[in-house]
Each structure stands twice: as C-alpha cells, then as structure tokens.
Amino acid sequence: MSSDELQRLRAEIDRLDEEVLARLSRRAEIAHEIGRVKGGAVVYRPEREAQVLRRITGLNSGPLADATVGRIFREIMSACLALEQPLRIAYFGPQGTFTESAAQKHFGSAPQFAAMATIDEVFRAVEAGHADYGVVPVENSTEGAIGRTLDLLLQMPIKICGEVMLRIHQHLLSKAERLEDVKRLYSHSQSLAQCHEWLNRNLPSLPRVPVASNAEAARMAAEDAESCAIAGEAAAGCYGLNSLARDIEDDPNNTTRFLVIGMHDAGPSGRDKTSIVCASQNRAGAMYALLEPLARHGVSMSKFESRPSRTGLWEYVFYVDVEGHQSEERVDRAFAELRDRAAFVKVLGSYPSAAA
C-alpha cells in the first residue's frame, strides 16, 4: 500500500470519527432532554433498552459481530442514561466476581457499582432504596439453582426486571509462574464442582480449600505465592494474578443466569419472560391443576423447580418461568385461572429475555 493511499484511508477514519462524535453528542443531548420531560419518573426502562439492542443488532451487517455491536451500544446507552440519572447498582461481591461482570454486561460501566457481602444485603439495599437495582445469581447450567436467591424472591417485595446470561470461563490463577510451584487451591465450592474433572486429571493431589467466592479465592492467592485460585478474567486483573491454565471448566457451555432486581415492573419488550412462585393445594391432581391452564392458553413454560416452603415439613413451593409478559392476554388469562386453583401465587416479575 502506498503512503498516499494510507493517508487517504486515515483521513477518512478521522472524518468518520468526527461524525460519530457529533452523533453521540446529539444522542446524549436528546437523552438529557428525555430525563427532563420525564420529570422524576423512572428513567431506566429495561424493555426499551432491550428493544434498542435487538433493533441495532438486527440491522448489523458486519464486519463487527452482533455481540460486539451490542456491547458498544450498551455503553452508549449507559453513558447517556447517566446524564438523566446516575444509577446505583448493588451486586453480590466482592469486586472481581462473575456477578460484577454480569452487572457490567447488563448496565454498562457508567453506574455506581457497590459490592455486597451477601445476597441478602443486595436485596435489602434495593428494598431500602440505597441501590436502584441489584444483580444476583439465580442458577448455573451445571450446578443448578441458587437457593438463597429463590427464598428471598418469595419473602421480599422485590421485582425481577431483567436477566443476564453469562458464559462462565474458569481460569487457574496464581502469583506463581509454574503449576508445579503451587501447594494449595482456593475456590468457591460451585467452581470446584464445575472444574472437578479437570482438577482430577491435572492436579489430583493438590489440597482444595473452599472459600466464600472466587474473588475471595483470588485475593487469598494474591497474598500467598504458593497457592492458586479458580476465578475469572476480572479477578485476575483485580488482584494481579498470572493465568496458569485457562478455560478449565468441564462443560464448555457452562453458563450462569443472573437476575436484575428492583422495585418496579418492566414493560413488555416483545420478547419477554415472566417468573412466578406458587403453591398447590393438598389434594389429588393438584399439580396437574396448576399446570393445565398454562398449556391450554398456549403459554410455554421454560422452568419449573420445587423448593421447600420453610413453613411446614414436606411442604413445597414451585418456581415457574413462562415465555411472555404478564400483560399479554393469554398469559393474563392463564394466571387468572392459576390463582383460582393454587393455594398461593406471587408474580415475581416480567422482564426482557436475555440474549446469550
């Protein structure tokens, strides 16, 4: 390529950068004006953001991947929303956890993020108004449900207004330079389970020490040069650790689902889920009675899980996810019949279905 051709291309990039900046500035001005027009109303609308991202990725013809375009526009929306009202996001910490990564994936980098020591503290922060929204894990594709999150959804007046799917890549991190130099392994119990076969093949005799979180494991490994930790990329950056082995999870499709919780419902976005928790009456055929209205009204169920109710021995509640928004006629009719048949029903929220 000649120097003249190179200069011409660089000049075109400079011109395009100026156009992009001008368009971004105008978008930010409009977002600020929207905040003024709303006059104190809820400024974060998850259904609107989901619609924008779906529309933009649907228009994308490359060469950037849809996921890349989505991340760019998520950051644009995050920065513009901060001009209307800076959001406060509580997440199950500490810093460097997968939950922090999920929170940033959903909200972008503009909000104020606050790490909470327990899932309970995330719920309390949202309920008390100390945080606008919270992000908590609810289930992993290989290890199942997070019971504490389910219990708190039942007990507290919190709404689900979003979900995040995060592919979990586990890395073996250490201050040491070689695998042979480590003498102990720190990790959260779920990550130990997710990497069980890899550890058995590669480090069968290394002592495994369960800790409260992967970020805590990384922190401990940073203070102990003869140890290693299982954690993600974010933790490696936070604690200055080397990667001795990457992607050590046994299931390459290992994914954790996170919930965004708040004090308001999300409106319909066109591709939604609704979560409920219910209890059946103690009589023959009660379980069929719960599920039959969903099938008859064409409401597809994507999750059904039982959990002890904590109100009596061998009594259970059932967590159900269905496709569709509770405001849709078919979903509303199915729920109305379900309420007539069930001993208890609580709608936990309708929210946009997450992209992978």
C-alpha positions, 0 to 999 in steps of 0.5 A, spaced: 500 500 500 502 506 498 503 512 503 498 516 499 493 511 499 494 510 507 493 517 508 487 517 504 484 511 508 486 515 515 483 521 513 477 518 512 477 514 519 478 521 522 472 524 518 468 518 520 470 519 527 468 526 527 461 524 525 460 519 530 462 524 535 457 529 533 452 523 533 453 521 540 453 528 542 446 529 539 444 522 542 446 524 549 443 531 548 436 528 546 437 523 552 438 529 557 432 532 554 428 525 555 430 525 563 427 532 563 420 531 560 420 525 564 420 529 570 422 524 576 419 518 573 423 512 572 428 513 567 431 506 566 426 502 562 429 495 561 424 493 555 426 499 551 433 498 552 432 491 550 428 493 544 434 498 542 439 492 542 435 487 538 433 493 533 441 495 532 443 488 532 438 486 527 440 491 522 448 489 523 451 487 517 458 486 519 464 486 519 463 487 527 459 481 530 452 482 533 455 481 540 460 486 539 455 491 536 451 490 542 456 491 547 458 498 544 451 500 544 450 498 551 455 503 553 452 508 549 446 507 552 449 507 559 453 513 558 447 517 556 442 514 561 447 517 566 446 524 564 438 523 566 440 519 572 446 516 575 444 509 577 446 505 583 447 498 582 448 493 588 451 486 586 453 480 590 461 481 591 466 482 592 469 486 586 472 481 581 466 476 581 462 473 575 456 477 578 460 484 577 461 482 570 454 480 569 452 487 572 457 490 567 454 486 561 447 488 563 448 496 565 454 498 562 460 501 566 457 508 567 453 506 574 455 506 581 457 499 582 457 497 590 459 490 592 455 486 597 457 481 602 451 477 601 445 476 597 441 478 602 444 485 603 443 486 595 436 485 596 435 489 602 439 495 599 434 495 593 428 494 598 431 500 602 432 504 596 440 505 597 441 501 590 436 502 584 437 495 582 441 489 584 444 483 580 444 476 583 445 469 581 439 465 580 442 458 577 448 455 573 447 450 567 451 445 571 450 446 578 443 448 578 439 453 582 441 458 587 437 457 593 438 463 597 436 467 591 429 463 590 427 464 598 428 471 598 424 472 591 418 469 595 419 473 602 421 480 599 417 485 595 422 485 590 421 485 582 425 481 577 426 486 571 431 483 567 436 477 566 443 476 564 446 470 561 453 469 562 458 464 559 462 462 565 470 461 563 474 458 569 481 460 569 487 457 574 490 463 577 496 464 581 502 469 583 506 463 581 509 462 574 509 454 574 503 449 576 508 445 579 510 451 584 503 451 587 501 447 594 494 449 595 487 451 591 482 456 593 475 456 590 468 457 591 465 450 592 460 451 585 467 452 581 470 446 584 464 442 582 464 445 575 472 444 574 472 437 578 474 433 572 479 437 570 482 438 577 482 430 577 486 429 571 491 435 572 492 436 579 489 430 583 493 431 589 493 438 590 489 440 597 482 444 595 480 449 600 473 452 599 472 459 600 466 464 600 467 466 592 472 466 587 474 473 588 475 471 595 479 465 592 483 470 588 485 475 593 487 469 598 492 467 592 494 474 591 497 474 598 500 467 598 505 465 592 504 458 593 497 457 592 492 458 586 485 460 585 479 458 580 476 465 578 475 469 572 478 474 567 476 480 572 479 477 578 485 476 575 486 483 573 483 485 580 488 482 584 494 481 579 494 474 578 498 470 572 493 465 568 496 458 569 491 454 565 485 457 562 478 455 560 478 449 565 471 448 566 468 441 564 462 443 560 464 448 555 457 451 555 457 452 562 453 458 563 450 462 569 443 466 569 443 472 573 437 476 575 436 484 575 432 486 581 428 492 583 422 495 585 418 496 579 415 492 573 418 492 566 414 493 560 413 488 555 419 488 550 416 483 545 420 478 547 419 477 554 419 472 560 415 472 566 417 468 573 412 466 578 412 462 585 406 458 587 403 453 591 398 447 590 393 445 594 393 438 598 389 434 594 389 429 588 391 432 581 393 438 584 399 439 580 396 437 574 391 443 576 396 448 576 399 446 570 393 445 565 391 452 564 398 454 562 398 449 556 391 450 554 392 458 553 398 456 549 403 459 554 410 455 554 413 454 560 421 454 560 422 452 568 419 449 573 423 447 580 420 445 587 423 448 593 421 447 600 416 452 603 420 453 610 413 453 613 411 446 614 415 439 613 414 436 606 411 442 604 413 445 597 413 451 593 414 451 585 418 456 581 415 457 574 418 461 568 413 462 562 415 465 555 411 472 555 409 478 559 404 478 564 400 483 560 399 479 554 392 476 554 393 469 554 398 469 559 393 474 563 388 469 562 392 463 564 394 466 571 387 468 572 385 461 572 392 459 576 390 463 582 383 460 582 386 453 583 393 454 587 393 455 594 398 461 593 401 465 587 406 471 587 408 474 580 415 475 581 416 479 575 416 480 567 422 482 564 426 482 557 429 475 555 436 475 555 440 474 549 446 469 550 
